[in-house]
Amino acid sequence: MKTRITELFGIEHPIIQGGMHHVGYAELASAVANAGGLGMITALTQPNPEALANEIRRCREMTDKPFGVNLTFLPSVKQPDYPGYIEAIIKGGVKAVETAGNNPAKWLPILKENGIKVIHKCTAVRHALKAEAIGCDAASVDGFECGGHPGEDDVPNFILLPRAAEELSIPFVASGGMADGRSLAAALALGAEGMNMGTRFIATQEAPVHENVKAAIVAASELDTRLVMRPLRNTERVMVNDAVERLLEKERRLGADLKFEDIVDEVAGVYPKIMKTGEMDAGAWSCGMVAGLINDIPTVAELVQRIMNEADGIIRQRLAGMLS
Ligand SMILES: Cc1cc2nc3c(=O)[nH]c(=O)nc-3n(C[C@H](O)[C@H](O)[C@H](O)COP(=O)(O)O)c2cc1C
C-alpha cells in the first residue's frame, strides 16, 4: 500500500505507533520498524537527553529501518530540557518526530534544518490547520475515542477525519480507536492516508510492559475507559480502576473547585508502577476505548501483517464486491 505517509517516512505500511509514556522504548519502536511501520521512542520517558541518545542507539542496534521519536510539549512547572532532547534526536540521526501537546512552532526550524519530518498530533481541525500553517509535514488526527488526551471538543473520528480531509493539504493519519484492517480501510475511506495506534500496540509481545497491563487491555471492553481531569481542562482517557473511581468521586465532590493537588495521588508517578510492576490499581493510566476490540497479544509483525491482509481483503473483495 502506497500513500503520502509511506512516502514521507520511507516505510512499507501506513501504520504508526504513537508515543506512549513508559511504553515507547526501543523494544517496541524497533519491532514496529522491523514490521514495516513507523515506531516511536517516547522522549520524555527518558530521564534526560543522554538517556534518550542511548535509547536511540539501542533502537538502531535492533533495526536498520526508519523510526521516530515522540516529543510531547506539556504545560509544566519545571520544563524538560527540550533543546537537549532535540540535540539527541538530531545527533542520533532520527528523521521523524511526532510532536504532541502545545504548538511545536518554536522547535520546527531546527528540526526541519536537520531534515527531520514532523508529524503533529492534533485533536481538532483548527489545530491541524495551525500545524500545516507552521510547516509540519503531516498530522496525526486524534479522535475522542483515543487513549491519552483527546482534548476538550469531544469530536469522534467519524466526523473529525472527514472534516480534516476537507480542510488539510498535508497528509494525515487517523488516530484513536484504530485496531485492525477494518480501522485502516475505514480511515482511508474517510480521507486519512494511514493510521496511528497506541493502545493496540501495548497488547503485543514486544511491548516492554508488565504482563498485567496487556491482560487488562485484553480483558477490558469498550465500556471500561473513563475521562478524568476534565475540570482542569486536561482531559485524559484512562482505564477504569479503583484509583480512577476515587478520582472521579473527588471531581464530583469538588466540582469547579478541583485543583491538581487534590488528585495528585491518583495521577502523579503512576506510570512506572503500572507499566513496570503491574500494580493495576496504582492510578490513572491512558487507555483507549479500542480496548474493546483487542482480544489477543500477538507479535508486532503478526499484528501489522494481519492488519494489512485484512485491509487488503476488505478493499479488494468486500467493498469492491458490493459494486455492480
Ligand atoms: C499508555 C499510553 C501512554 C501515552 N502516552 C503518550 C505520550 O506520552 N505522548 C503522546 O503524544 N501521546 C501519548 N499517548 C497517545 C498515543 O500516542 C496515541 O495518540 C493514542 O493512544 C491513540 O489512541 P488509541 O489508544 O485509541 O490507539 C499515550 C497513549 C497510551 C495508551
The ligand as a Tripos MOL2 file, in Angstrom:
@<TRIPOS>MOLECULE
LIG
   31    33     1     0     0
SMALL
NO_CHARGES

@<TRIPOS>ATOM
      1 C1         -0.4220    4.2960   27.8700 C.3       1 LIG1
      2 C2         -0.4270    5.4360   26.8810 C.ar      1 LIG1
      3 C3          0.5030    6.4610   27.0340 C.ar      1 LIG1
      4 C4          0.5240    7.5230   26.1180 C.ar      1 LIG1
      5 N1          1.4910    8.4930   26.2530 N.ar      1 LIG1
      6 C5          1.5780    9.4720   25.3070 C.ar      1 LIG1
      7 C6          2.6410   10.4410   25.3540 C.ar      1 LIG1
      8 O1          3.4720   10.4350   26.2570 O.2       1 LIG1
      9 N2          2.6780   11.3810   24.3830 N.ar      1 LIG1
     10 C7          1.7580   11.4170   23.3640 C.ar      1 LIG1
     11 O2          1.8590   12.2740   22.4860 O.2       1 LIG1
     12 N3          0.7410   10.5330   23.3020 N.ar      1 LIG1
     13 C8          0.6410    9.5600   24.2290 C.ar      1 LIG1
     14 N4         -0.3640    8.6170   24.1370 N.ar      1 LIG1
     15 C9         -1.3200    8.6860   23.0000 C.3       1 LIG1
     16 C10        -0.9070    7.7590   21.8420 C.3       1 LIG1
     17 O3          0.2880    8.1670   21.2420 O.3       1 LIG1
     18 C11        -1.9960    7.7100   20.7430 C.3       1 LIG1
     19 O4         -2.1990    9.0020   20.2120 O.3       1 LIG1
     20 C12        -3.3140    7.1670   21.2580 C.3       1 LIG1
     21 O5         -3.0830    6.0550   22.1000 O.3       1 LIG1
     22 C13        -4.2290    6.7740   20.1130 C.3       1 LIG1
     23 O6         -5.4090    6.2130   20.5870 O.3       1 LIG1
     24 P1         -5.6610    4.6220   20.7570 P.3       1 LIG1
     25 O7         -5.1010    4.3070   22.0990 O.co2     1 LIG1
     26 O8         -7.1260    4.5000   20.6740 O.co2     1 LIG1
     27 O9         -4.9090    3.9220   19.6670 O.co2     1 LIG1
     28 C14        -0.4200    7.5690   25.0560 C.ar      1 LIG1
     29 C15        -1.3800    6.5430   24.9430 C.ar      1 LIG1
     30 C16        -1.3920    5.4850   25.8330 C.ar      1 LIG1
     31 C17        -2.4230    4.4060   25.6510 C.3       1 LIG1
@<TRIPOS>BOND
     1     1     2 1
     2     2     3 ar
     3     2    30 ar
     4     3     4 ar
     5     4     5 ar
     6     4    28 ar
     7     5     6 ar
     8     6     7 ar
     9     6    13 1
    10     7     8 2
    11     7     9 ar
    12     9    10 ar
    13    10    11 2
    14    10    12 ar
    15    12    13 ar
    16    13    14 ar
    17    14    15 1
    18    14    28 ar
    19    15    16 1
    20    16    17 1
    21    16    18 1
    22    18    19 1
    23    18    20 1
    24    20    21 1
    25    20    22 1
    26    22    23 1
    27    23    24 1
    28    24    25 2
    29    24    26 1
    30    24    27 1
    31    28    29 ar
    32    29    30 ar
    33    30    31 1
@<TRIPOS>SUBSTRUCTURE
     1 LIG1         1 GROUP 0 **** ****
